[in-house]
Amino acid sequence: MFMASENQDSKAVDVSQQIKDRIETKVKYLQELDQAIDQHRDRDVYRLLDNQRYAKEIEHREQQPNDEGVMSLVDDLADQLSSYLSVNLIKYLGKAYPFFYYEEYQTGHYRIYFGNWWDRRRFGELDVLNVRFSFDQTEYEMLNKSFALARKNKRYNSDRINKISSENDRLQELIDHQREREEKRQQLQEELKDINSHSGLFESSRNRATREELVDQLQKLEDQESESRTAAQTIKENEQVVLALSKENTILSYEQKSIIDAFGSFEDFELANRNLYADYLKSLDDDKDAGKRVNADD
């Protein structure tokens, strides 16, 4: 019984020391984070929030695990930390990506808009804590395809616009040739009447074939006439679609020009996106004055 009591006491001491060590680690972490925020050292804040990524992309060291038990202490402050860190990040992005604009729709959450022109597109969200863009995949793929088509001297909606324009030309012809159809219809009806008047009990195969051909032609004319009755409205609707597609082409051309002016090519734009975390953190000088946050009045 005595030895068992000694073992329990020894175990309690060991556990107590482990608890103390973990508390000291957590306190030290919070103190470092508090000092980094107080002294406006955004780079250190990012290091403390994700030491593994910082070690890999900034210090080029692998196998640097995160202490999740410590970092989770500020999970409930994610939105506030994002809002805090956004000030310098958005200022940096304003120069590196001059065509992007940001809207904080709730604390620490930012929508991205491409351009300041009419009908600009919402392009995704800015993930401040991870220093990355979360682009809307549909919008991004549209832009990507527009660059690929531009290399072939084509625009994103050119094929669709050409197809709709050809359809409108066909419909307009139906409207323009209404009189000719009516004259043709009367002629075919007379021919059909004549054949019917000469057909008897033993009608020749030639007469039968001619009658079937006349009926087919009359049906085709009737189909065309039926379509022509709604052709004018369809043309108007198609013109609205073409207008919308043309606007989309124009906006995409603005976006392409903006990217080329800032990066030279879409490929370099994508490379900059992949390297954004490292490039931004490297831009934050270790000097305490260089890391100073920008006041709202600046």
MIKE-340967 format. One record per residue (C-alpha): x, z, y; residue number from 1; residue in one letter. Coordinates in Angstrom, 2 decimals, always signed. Layout:
! MIKE-340967
X,Z,Y,NUM,A .
...
! end
This chain:
! MIKE-340967
+0.00,+0.00,+0.00,1,M .
+2.86,+0.86,+2.38,2,F .
+4.62,-2.49,+1.83,3,M .
+1.38,-4.37,+2.33,4,A .
+0.91,-2.62,+5.66,5,S .
+4.44,-3.57,+6.74,6,E .
+3.81,-7.21,+5.83,7,N .
+0.59,-7.24,+7.83,8,Q .
+2.36,-5.71,+10.84,9,D .
+5.14,-8.30,+10.59,10,S .
+2.57,-11.12,+10.33,11,K .
+0.69,-9.80,+13.36,12,A .
+3.93,-9.79,+15.37,13,V .
+4.65,-13.40,+14.37,14,D .
+1.15,-14.56,+15.28,15,V .
+1.28,-12.63,+18.52,16,S .
+4.52,-14.38,+19.45,17,Q .
+3.03,-17.78,+18.61,18,Q .
+0.03,-17.05,+20.81,19,I .
+2.30,-15.90,+23.62,20,K .
+4.45,-19.02,+23.31,21,D .
+1.40,-21.31,+23.42,22,R .
-0.01,-19.50,+26.42,23,I .
+3.33,-19.80,+28.22,24,E .
+3.41,-23.52,+27.40,25,T .
-0.11,-24.01,+28.76,26,K .
+0.60,-21.96,+31.87,27,V .
+3.83,-23.87,+32.49,28,K .
+1.99,-27.17,+32.10,29,Y .
-0.74,-26.18,+34.55,30,L .
+1.83,-24.86,+37.03,31,Q .
+3.80,-28.13,+36.87,32,E .
+0.62,-30.15,+37.36,33,L .
-0.47,-27.93,+40.22,34,D .
+2.91,-28.32,+41.95,35,Q .
+2.94,-32.09,+41.42,36,A .
-0.50,-32.36,+43.03,37,I .
+0.36,-29.93,+45.80,38,D .
+3.56,-31.83,+46.63,39,Q .
+1.86,-35.24,+46.30,40,H .
+4.12,-36.38,+43.47,41,R .
+1.78,-38.86,+41.80,42,D .
+4.46,-40.10,+39.43,43,R .
+4.87,-36.62,+37.95,44,D .
+1.11,-36.27,+37.65,45,V .
+1.02,-39.43,+35.52,46,Y .
+3.92,-38.13,+33.42,47,R .
+2.09,-34.87,+32.76,48,L .
-1.16,-36.65,+31.91,49,L .
+0.47,-38.94,+29.32,50,D .
+4.05,-37.98,+28.55,51,N .
+4.21,-40.32,+25.54,52,Q .
+3.39,-43.43,+27.54,53,R .
+5.59,-42.36,+30.42,54,Y .
+8.56,-41.86,+28.07,55,A .
+8.01,-45.27,+26.46,56,K .
+7.33,-47.44,+29.52,57,E .
+9.37,-45.69,+32.22,58,I .
+12.20,-43.94,+30.35,59,E .
+12.24,-46.40,+27.42,60,H .
+12.20,-43.60,+24.85,61,R .
+10.19,-43.84,+21.65,62,E .
+8.82,-41.04,+19.48,63,Q .
+7.81,-38.80,+22.38,64,Q .
+4.51,-37.25,+21.24,65,P .
+1.89,-35.83,+23.57,66,N .
+0.91,-32.19,+23.30,67,D .
-2.82,-32.79,+23.11,68,E .
-3.57,-29.07,+23.04,69,G .
-1.98,-28.72,+26.46,70,V .
-3.17,-31.95,+28.05,71,M .
-6.77,-31.29,+27.03,72,S .
-6.77,-28.37,+29.48,73,L .
-7.60,-30.80,+32.29,74,V .
-10.06,-33.03,+30.43,75,D .
-12.90,-31.70,+32.53,76,D .
-11.00,-32.71,+35.68,77,L .
-10.62,-36.37,+34.72,78,A .
-12.94,-37.66,+37.45,79,D .
-11.35,-35.53,+40.16,80,Q .
-7.82,-36.48,+39.06,81,L .
-8.85,-40.16,+39.06,82,S .
-10.22,-39.86,+42.60,83,S .
-7.02,-38.08,+43.71,84,Y .
-4.68,-40.66,+42.16,85,L .
-6.73,-43.65,+43.33,86,S .
-5.56,-43.34,+46.96,87,V .
-1.99,-44.50,+46.41,88,N .
-2.87,-46.77,+43.51,89,L .
-5.48,-48.75,+45.45,90,I .
-3.11,-49.02,+48.40,91,K .
-0.49,-50.50,+46.03,92,Y .
-3.03,-52.85,+44.43,93,L .
-4.14,-54.00,+47.88,94,G .
-0.72,-55.62,+48.27,95,K .
-0.11,-56.68,+44.67,96,A .
-3.65,-57.97,+44.08,97,Y .
-4.94,-58.81,+47.58,98,P .
-8.05,-60.54,+46.19,99,F .
-9.48,-57.46,+44.43,100,F .
-11.82,-55.03,+46.18,101,Y .
-12.98,-51.66,+44.87,102,Y .
-16.16,-49.63,+45.05,103,E .
-16.22,-45.95,+44.04,104,E .
-19.73,-45.73,+42.61,105,Y .
-19.20,-42.14,+41.43,106,Q .
-16.32,-39.72,+41.71,107,T .
-13.22,-41.29,+40.17,108,G .
-15.00,-44.42,+38.89,109,H .
-14.29,-47.77,+40.57,110,Y .
-15.87,-51.18,+40.21,111,R .
-13.70,-54.24,+40.82,112,I .
-14.96,-57.17,+42.87,113,Y .
-13.13,-60.48,+43.05,114,F .
-12.92,-61.76,+46.63,115,G .
-14.71,-61.05,+49.88,116,N .
-16.70,-64.29,+49.95,117,W .
-20.42,-64.82,+49.35,118,W .
-21.65,-64.39,+45.78,119,D .
-18.38,-62.73,+44.79,120,R .
-18.31,-61.56,+41.21,121,R .
-18.15,-58.03,+39.84,122,R .
-15.07,-58.35,+37.70,123,F .
-14.89,-55.05,+35.81,124,G .
-13.57,-51.57,+36.51,125,E .
-10.31,-49.94,+37.56,126,L .
-9.05,-47.30,+35.11,127,D .
-7.03,-45.13,+37.50,128,V .
-5.76,-42.54,+35.00,129,L .
-4.38,-45.25,+32.69,130,N .
-3.40,-47.61,+35.54,131,V .
-5.10,-50.65,+34.08,132,R .
-7.92,-53.07,+34.73,133,F .
-10.91,-53.08,+32.41,134,S .
-12.11,-56.61,+33.10,135,F .
-15.56,-57.85,+32.22,136,D .
-14.73,-60.08,+29.26,137,Q .
-17.35,-62.72,+30.05,138,T .
-16.12,-63.09,+33.64,139,E .
-12.47,-63.00,+32.58,140,Y .
-12.91,-65.69,+29.92,141,E .
-14.72,-67.87,+32.45,142,M .
-11.73,-67.62,+34.79,143,L .
-9.28,-68.20,+31.94,144,N .
-11.15,-71.34,+30.84,145,K .
-11.36,-72.62,+34.42,146,S .
-7.54,-72.52,+34.62,147,F .
-7.26,-74.39,+31.30,148,A .
-9.69,-77.06,+32.52,149,L .
-7.90,-77.36,+35.87,150,A .
-4.79,-78.50,+33.99,151,R .
-6.93,-81.45,+32.81,152,K .
-8.19,-82.08,+36.37,153,N .
-11.62,-80.79,+35.40,154,K .
-13.80,-78.02,+36.77,155,R .
-15.59,-75.35,+34.77,156,Y .
-19.12,-76.77,+35.07,157,N .
-18.25,-80.48,+35.48,158,S .
-19.57,-81.56,+32.07,159,D .
-22.83,-79.68,+32.49,160,R .
-23.35,-81.04,+36.00,161,I .
-22.69,-84.62,+34.82,162,N .
-25.11,-84.22,+31.92,163,K .
-27.88,-82.84,+34.16,164,I .
-27.24,-85.54,+36.76,165,S .
-27.56,-88.24,+34.11,166,S .
-30.83,-86.69,+32.97,167,E .
-32.14,-86.71,+36.53,168,N .
-31.21,-90.39,+36.85,169,D .
-33.17,-91.14,+33.68,170,R .
-36.20,-89.18,+34.93,171,L .
-36.07,-90.94,+38.30,172,Q .
-36.12,-94.29,+36.52,173,E .
-39.29,-93.22,+34.73,174,L .
-40.89,-92.50,+38.10,175,I .
-39.63,-95.73,+39.68,176,D .
-40.87,-97.98,+36.83,177,H .
-44.40,-96.65,+36.55,178,Q .
-45.96,-99.96,+37.69,179,R .
-43.87,-101.97,+35.22,180,E .
-45.00,-99.68,+32.40,181,R .
-48.64,-100.12,+33.33,182,E .
-48.26,-103.91,+33.37,183,E .
-46.47,-103.81,+30.04,184,K .
-49.16,-101.55,+28.57,185,R .
-51.92,-103.98,+29.61,186,Q .
-49.99,-106.88,+28.10,187,Q .
-49.49,-105.07,+24.79,188,L .
-53.13,-104.06,+24.64,189,Q .
-54.18,-107.70,+25.12,190,E .
-51.83,-108.80,+22.36,191,E .
-53.13,-106.07,+20.06,192,L .
-56.71,-107.06,+20.84,193,K .
-55.92,-110.67,+20.02,194,D .
-54.34,-109.78,+16.68,195,I .
-57.24,-107.54,+15.76,196,N .
-59.69,-110.35,+16.49,197,S .
-57.92,-112.67,+14.05,198,H .
-57.37,-110.21,+11.23,199,S .
-59.65,-110.42,+8.24,200,G .
-60.06,-108.87,+4.85,201,L .
-56.83,-110.43,+3.64,202,F .
-54.56,-109.83,+6.62,203,E .
-51.09,-111.35,+6.39,204,S .
-48.10,-109.07,+6.19,205,S .
-46.75,-110.74,+9.33,206,R .
-49.86,-109.78,+11.35,207,N .
-49.72,-106.25,+9.97,208,R .
-46.07,-105.87,+10.99,209,A .
-46.82,-107.26,+14.46,210,T .
-49.73,-104.84,+14.91,211,R .
-47.54,-101.86,+13.89,212,E .
-44.84,-102.97,+16.31,213,E .
-47.37,-103.24,+19.16,214,L .
-48.78,-99.79,+18.38,215,V .
-45.27,-98.33,+18.36,216,D .
-44.47,-99.91,+21.73,217,Q .
-47.72,-98.61,+23.22,218,L .
-46.97,-95.11,+21.94,219,Q .
-43.48,-95.27,+23.46,220,K .
-44.95,-96.28,+26.81,221,L .
-47.45,-93.44,+26.60,222,E .
-44.66,-90.95,+25.85,223,D .
-42.70,-92.21,+28.85,224,Q .
-45.79,-92.00,+31.06,225,E .
-46.49,-88.46,+29.90,226,S .
-42.91,-87.42,+30.69,227,E .
-43.03,-89.13,+34.09,228,S .
-45.96,-86.90,+35.14,229,R .
-43.67,-83.84,+35.15,230,T .
-40.45,-85.69,+36.00,231,A .
-40.50,-84.87,+39.72,232,A .
-40.79,-81.12,+39.04,233,Q .
-38.10,-81.26,+36.34,234,T .
-35.77,-83.08,+38.76,235,I .
-36.25,-80.33,+41.35,236,K .
-35.54,-77.63,+38.77,237,E .
-32.45,-79.49,+37.57,238,N .
-31.21,-79.83,+41.14,239,E .
-31.39,-76.04,+41.52,240,Q .
-29.38,-75.62,+38.33,241,V .
-26.76,-78.11,+39.60,242,V .
-26.59,-76.22,+42.90,243,L .
-25.96,-72.93,+41.08,244,A .
-23.32,-74.53,+38.85,245,L .
-21.62,-76.10,+41.88,246,S .
-21.52,-72.70,+43.61,247,K .
-19.98,-71.21,+40.49,248,E .
-17.37,-73.97,+40.49,249,N .
-16.57,-73.23,+44.13,250,T .
-16.20,-69.49,+43.50,251,I .
-13.95,-70.13,+40.51,252,L .
-11.80,-72.43,+42.64,253,S .
-11.45,-69.63,+45.22,254,Y .
-10.40,-67.25,+42.45,255,E .
-7.89,-69.72,+41.03,256,Q .
-6.34,-70.28,+44.45,257,K .
-6.15,-66.53,+45.08,258,S .
-4.29,-65.92,+41.82,259,I .
-1.93,-68.85,+42.35,260,I .
-1.16,-67.72,+45.92,261,D .
-0.36,-64.18,+44.72,262,A .
+1.27,-64.82,+41.32,263,F .
+2.04,-68.51,+40.97,264,G .
+0.13,-68.98,+37.71,265,S .
-2.52,-67.40,+35.53,266,F .
+0.14,-66.54,+32.96,267,E .
+2.10,-64.54,+35.54,268,D .
-1.14,-62.82,+36.56,269,F .
-1.68,-61.75,+32.95,270,E .
+1.93,-60.57,+32.68,271,L .
+1.52,-58.45,+35.82,272,A .
-1.61,-56.90,+34.32,273,N .
+0.28,-55.93,+31.17,274,R .
+3.12,-54.41,+33.19,275,N .
+0.95,-52.73,+35.82,276,L .
+1.52,-49.15,+34.65,277,Y .
+5.32,-49.44,+34.62,278,A .
+5.53,-51.47,+37.82,279,D .
+3.32,-49.08,+39.75,280,Y .
+5.01,-45.90,+38.58,281,L .
+8.43,-47.37,+39.32,282,K .
+7.21,-48.08,+42.83,283,S .
+6.59,-44.35,+43.32,284,L .
+9.94,-43.03,+44.54,285,D .
+11.05,-39.66,+43.20,286,D .
+11.71,-38.55,+46.76,287,D .
+8.98,-36.09,+47.72,288,K .
+8.34,-37.90,+50.99,289,D .
+8.01,-41.30,+49.32,290,A .
+5.33,-39.95,+47.02,291,G .
+3.30,-38.58,+49.89,292,K .
-0.35,-39.49,+49.67,293,R .
-1.96,-41.62,+52.31,294,V .
-4.40,-39.86,+54.58,295,N .
-7.87,-41.30,+54.82,296,A .
-7.22,-42.06,+58.49,297,D .
-4.14,-44.23,+57.75,298,D .
! end
